[in-house]
Amino acid sequence: MSRAHRKKILPWLIWLGVFYCAWLAIVISGNHWATIAENWGIAVAMAMGSYAAGATPMGGGTVGFPILVLLFKQSAMLGRDFSFAVQAIGMTSAAILIIARRQPVEWPMVRWAMLGSLIGTPLGILFIAPLVPALVVKLLFAVVWCSFGVLHLYRIKELARHEGLAPGAHRFDTRAGFLIGLIAGATVASITGVGIDMVLYTVLVLLCQADLKIAIPSSVIIMAWTSLIGIATKSLAGGIEPGVFGNWLAAAPIVAIGAPIGSIIVDKVGRAPTLLFVSFLCIGQFVWTITNEWARLGIAGLTVSLAGVLLFNLAFEWLHTKGNRLGRRS
């Protein structure tokens, strides 16, 4: 690593030093070594999850949520709170590195999305999420991410060809950014702990025809911001689910370095192969959820879930059509 490069990423290196010192102080002062050992499974899972968080528009909770809820049989609420907590470290670490490396970000839209999330996420956590049954939380997570996976299976070649932004894309910065933050923060993010990154990314790549190298870093930053808001809101409201701390303690040191490494490695491996791999995981977790909850869902639940995937993809196609018209007019 050259001296110039080290100087460039110095803010990220300082952040890592501060975080690991704080984490170690917590572990030693509380003698939490046994807690870390008990939760080794989530630490291993988040090694992959943190790579996905930094390399794709999918937060680390995309892996953490199904592992905790479907494999370890924890509550959906714990999975949601863990997603916020672990992404507050991993996605923030990746965001700091993105900014330090001066990677391209669609800042005009991201800033407005951050403002919308600052309002929408706490409102959703306090007033909407408590009304949503655990089964609905699981299905919403499964449907949203399956829809995202399906989108990439048939659009990845086109999305990977985008360069820069459509010339007229900036006309959507204010309204689209604020509404994404407000609505996605109050609904999908507050309920599942993830998803606002996917919504911003989808608008960027389909409506604004953004380059993946712009859309993915932008999605990482909005998810980091929303996760910080989410875990702060849960902490101040005294509502963090029991069990989150132990899982976070085991996973946090992994994601602090894993997500930023993902954002670097993907430049070498390529974003399209990584997105395709994670898309298959998204569809796989949908099948896993339906199978795991079949006794309560049955044919009716499966039908509703598939209809949800269809509706999301119809919305994606509407954005895609609007984006093509924008590109042609420009």
C-alpha positions, 0 to 999 in steps of 0.5 A: 500500500502506497503512502498516498493510499494510506493517507487517503484511507486514514479516516477509516483506519482511525475509525477501525482503531477506535471501534476495536478498542471500544469493543475490546474494552466492552468484552474485557470489562464485562468478561464476555468471552463466553458470550462470544463463544456461545454466538460463534455461529452468527459470527461465521455467517456474518463473514459472508453477510458483511461481504454482501453488505459492502459489495451489493445493495443488500445490508448485512441483515440480508444474511443475519436475519434469515440465519437468526430467524430461520436457522437459529429459531430466534424471533423475527423482532430479534432478527430485525434489531440485530440487523440494525445493530450489526449494520450500524457497525459494518455498513458504517465502516464500509460507508466511511471507506467509500467516502475516504476513497472518494468513490462516486455517490449520488449525493443529491438523492442520498442527502434527501433520502437521509432526511426522509429516513431521519423522520420515517424510520423512528416513526415506523419503529415506534408506531408501525412495527409494533403492530406487525405480527412476527409472521408478516415480518418474516414474509415481508423480508422474504418477499422483498428480497426474493423480488430483488433477486428475481429482478437481477436474474433477468436484468443484470446484463442491462444494469451492468452496462449503465455508465454514469447517470441518465442526463435528466436523472437529477430532476428526481433527486429531491422528491424521490430521495425524500420519499424513499427515505420517508416511506421505506424507512417507515415501512420495510426498514423499520419492520425488517431492519433492512430494505431501504438500501434496496429501494434507493438502489432500485430507483437509481438503476431503473429510473435514473439508469445509474452505473452500479459503481454509483448505485451500490455505494449510495445504497451502502451509505443510506443503509448505514445511516438508517441502521444508526437511526434504527438502533438509536431509536430502539435504544432510547425507547428501551425496546432492543430485543434480548439476545441482540447484544450477545449476537452483536458482540460476536459479529461486530468485529467481523463486519467492521472489516468484512463490509469494507473489504467487500467494497474493495474486492468487488472491484476486482471480482466484478459486481455482476457475478456477486449480485447474481450469487446474492440474488440466488441466496435471496430467492433461496431464503424465500423458499426456505421461509415458505417451507419453514412456515408452511404449516401456518401459510399453506396454499393461501399464504404461498399465493399471497407471497408469490403475488407480493413478489409479482407486484414488486417486480411489476413496480420495478418494470414501471420504474424501468419503463419510466427510466427508458423514456427519460433516457430517450428524451435526454 
